[in-house]
Amino acid sequence: MPAASVASKIRKTSRLLNQFPLRGRIVPELGDDEIRERFVYSYRLIYRVRDQSVLIVAVILSGIAPMGPPYDRLMRPPKTNF
């Protein structure tokens, strides 16, 4: 599969999440109903749903668990500077 086709499908899937944010399954390793995933070819599109807004937090190759320092930082809500 050409990389451009994979990227296009990931973008299309992420746009659909705005309309159907709960369509993806809960990420089993995390067990948090705000963290969900959709599969796009052999990639996992991991996203957070909060107040009907969607934030893509990772796109990783299937079979890779979203754990450890790189993913821990992504899974936390962003800090606000007010």
matplotlib code that plots the C-alpha trace (Angstrom):
import matplotlib.pyplot as plt

x = [0.0, 1.5, 2.2, 0.0, -3.0, -2.5, -2.1, -5.3, -7.3, -6.0, -7.1, -10.5, -11.1, -10.1, -12.5, -15.3, -14.6, -16.0, -19.4, -19.2, -16.7, -17.8, -17.6, -14.2, -13.6, -12.1, -8.3, -8.1, -4.7, -5.9, -9.6, -10.5, -13.7, -12.4, -9.5, -10.6, -9.2, -10.0, -7.9, -6.7, -5.0, -2.2, -2.3, -4.1, -5.6, -5.8, -7.9, -9.4, -13.1, -14.1, -17.2, -17.9, -14.5, -11.9, -8.1, -5.9, -3.2, -1.3, -1.1, 0.9, 1.6, -0.8, 0.7, 2.5, 1.0, 0.5, 2.4, 5.6, 6.8, 6.1, 2.5, 1.9, 2.6, 0.2, -2.6, -2.7, -5.0, -3.1, -2.1, -3.6, -1.8, -4.5]
y = [0.0, 3.4, 5.8, 8.5, 6.1, 5.2, 8.9, 9.8, 7.0, 8.1, 11.7, 10.6, 8.4, 11.2, 13.6, 11.1, 11.0, 14.5, 13.1, 9.8, 10.2, 7.0, 4.8, 3.5, 0.9, 1.7, 1.0, -2.3, -1.7, 1.6, 0.8, 4.5, 5.2, 8.6, 7.0, 5.1, 3.7, 3.0, 0.7, 2.1, -0.7, -1.9, 1.3, 2.3, 5.8, 6.5, 9.5, 11.1, 12.1, 14.8, 16.9, 15.8, 17.0, 14.7, 14.9, 12.5, 11.4, 8.8, 6.9, 3.7, 0.4, -2.3, -4.6, -1.8, -1.1, 2.6, 2.5, 4.1, 7.7, 8.8, 7.7, 8.7, 12.3, 12.1, 10.6, 13.3, 16.3, 19.4, 22.0, 25.4, 28.6, 30.9]
z = [0.0, -1.0, 1.9, 0.2, 0.2, 3.9, 4.9, 2.9, 4.6, 8.0, 7.3, 6.1, 9.1, 11.5, 9.8, 10.3, 14.0, 14.4, 13.3, 15.1, 18.0, 19.9, 16.9, 17.8, 20.4, 23.8, 23.8, 25.7, 27.2, 28.8, 29.7, 29.6, 27.8, 26.7, 24.8, 21.7, 18.5, 14.9, 12.7, 9.4, 7.4, 9.9, 12.0, 15.1, 15.1, 18.9, 20.0, 23.0, 23.2, 25.7, 25.6, 22.0, 20.8, 19.3, 19.8, 17.8, 20.3, 18.3, 15.0, 15.7, 14.0, 15.1, 17.7, 19.5, 22.9, 23.7, 26.9, 28.3, 28.5, 24.9, 25.1, 28.7, 27.8, 24.8, 26.8, 29.5, 28.8, 27.6, 30.2, 29.9, 30.7, 32.1]

ax = plt.figure().add_subplot(projection="3d")
ax.plot(x, y, z, "-o")
ax.set_aspect("equal")
plt.show()
